[in-house]
Amino acid sequence: MEIAVKAADEKHANDIKVLNISGVSIVADYFVIMDAGSQRQVDAIVQSVLDKAGENDINVSHVEGNRNSEWVLIDLHDVIIHVFTAEKREFYNLEKLWSDAPEVDISNLVTE
């Protein structure tokens, strides 16, 4: 989870949130949710996360979405990363859908 957060932060992802979903779902332990100011930035964030996962021998189970997608999901088994355009993040509002999951403090992992 930390590697994904740092990789996204390096590419200036907006409003990165981490939800601990382990107590409310068997899908994964964490959701990492963020948005980007443009489609190009979504692509850059996704590539950064994939690169850092590879560098750290983290197996990428699946990537849903592709270049020019407004929502890309990266499945790292226990961690699922959601990279949205701002409009799609607002529309789907995963934070509200998963409001039973506690938010993880990542202030020590991101630059302000």
Legacy VTK file of the C-alpha trace (Angstrom):
# vtk DataFile Version 3.0
C-alpha trace
ASCII
DATASET POLYDATA
POINTS 112 float
0.000 0.000 0.000
2.827 2.390 0.898
4.577 1.865 -2.437
1.390 2.649 -4.368
0.699 5.773 -2.307
4.247 7.077 -2.759
4.226 6.301 -6.503
0.937 8.179 -6.944
2.154 11.084 -4.838
5.290 11.385 -6.986
2.995 12.010 -9.962
0.956 14.566 -7.981
-2.223 12.527 -7.584
-5.016 14.507 -5.953
-6.583 13.699 -2.579
-5.122 10.227 -2.041
-7.245 8.241 0.401
-6.596 4.766 1.779
-9.480 2.772 3.194
-8.917 -0.333 5.303
-11.621 -2.581 3.872
-10.387 -5.791 5.528
-13.178 -5.659 8.108
-15.978 -5.069 5.615
-14.940 -7.064 2.536
-13.016 -10.159 1.520
-12.007 -8.551 -1.783
-8.815 -6.959 -0.430
-7.316 -5.346 2.640
-7.022 -1.805 1.276
-8.502 0.489 -1.336
-6.244 3.319 -2.453
-8.378 6.012 -4.105
-7.177 9.132 -5.908
-7.906 11.403 -8.821
-5.979 13.341 -11.406
-6.466 16.663 -13.120
-6.279 15.220 -16.628
-6.415 11.976 -18.555
-2.691 12.250 -19.229
-2.047 12.472 -15.492
-4.226 9.385 -14.861
-2.002 7.499 -17.314
1.176 8.807 -15.642
-0.028 7.779 -12.179
-1.013 4.316 -13.368
2.355 3.818 -15.060
4.195 5.012 -11.957
2.319 2.567 -9.720
2.964 -0.300 -12.148
6.654 0.594 -12.431
7.122 0.782 -8.652
5.262 -2.496 -8.175
7.603 -4.172 -10.652
10.700 -2.659 -9.050
9.570 -4.060 -5.690
8.607 -7.523 -6.973
4.929 -6.939 -6.289
2.779 -9.073 -8.548
0.109 -7.132 -10.437
-2.911 -9.403 -10.591
-4.959 -7.343 -13.037
-5.366 -3.884 -14.536
-8.866 -2.814 -15.539
-9.019 0.112 -17.923
-6.440 1.353 -20.360
-4.946 4.521 -21.746
-7.627 7.174 -21.990
-9.832 5.480 -19.380
-11.372 7.780 -16.797
-11.113 5.103 -14.120
-8.267 2.610 -13.946
-8.216 -0.138 -11.336
-4.943 -1.855 -10.426
-5.281 -5.099 -8.472
-2.249 -5.900 -6.335
-4.103 -8.737 -4.533
-4.405 -7.244 -1.024
-4.394 -3.661 -2.297
-6.678 -2.301 -5.009
-5.776 1.069 -6.469
-8.421 3.275 -8.097
-7.193 6.145 -10.262
-9.965 8.435 -11.486
-10.396 11.643 -13.355
-11.900 14.155 -10.922
-15.326 13.933 -12.581
-15.499 10.139 -12.415
-14.323 10.056 -8.815
-17.080 12.453 -7.842
-19.636 10.423 -9.817
-18.756 7.023 -8.327
-17.900 8.350 -4.840
-16.247 5.160 -3.572
-15.462 6.794 -0.253
-19.192 7.060 0.442
-19.929 3.560 -0.855
-17.273 2.159 1.486
-17.974 4.528 4.385
-17.930 1.622 6.867
-14.221 1.155 6.142
-11.884 3.253 8.300
-9.540 5.667 6.581
-5.812 5.032 7.062
-3.586 7.958 8.035
-1.068 8.365 5.199
0.166 11.825 6.121
3.694 10.473 6.589
3.678 9.019 3.036
2.577 12.025 1.002
3.855 15.522 0.455
1.479 18.314 1.332
LINES 1 113
112 0 1 2 3 4 5 6 7 8 9 10 11 12 13 14 15 16 17 18 19 20 21 22 23 24 25 26 27 28 29 30 31 32 33 34 35 36 37 38 39 40 41 42 43 44 45 46 47 48 49 50 51 52 53 54 55 56 57 58 59 60 61 62 63 64 65 66 67 68 69 70 71 72 73 74 75 76 77 78 79 80 81 82 83 84 85 86 87 88 89 90 91 92 93 94 95 96 97 98 99 100 101 102 103 104 105 106 107 108 109 110 111
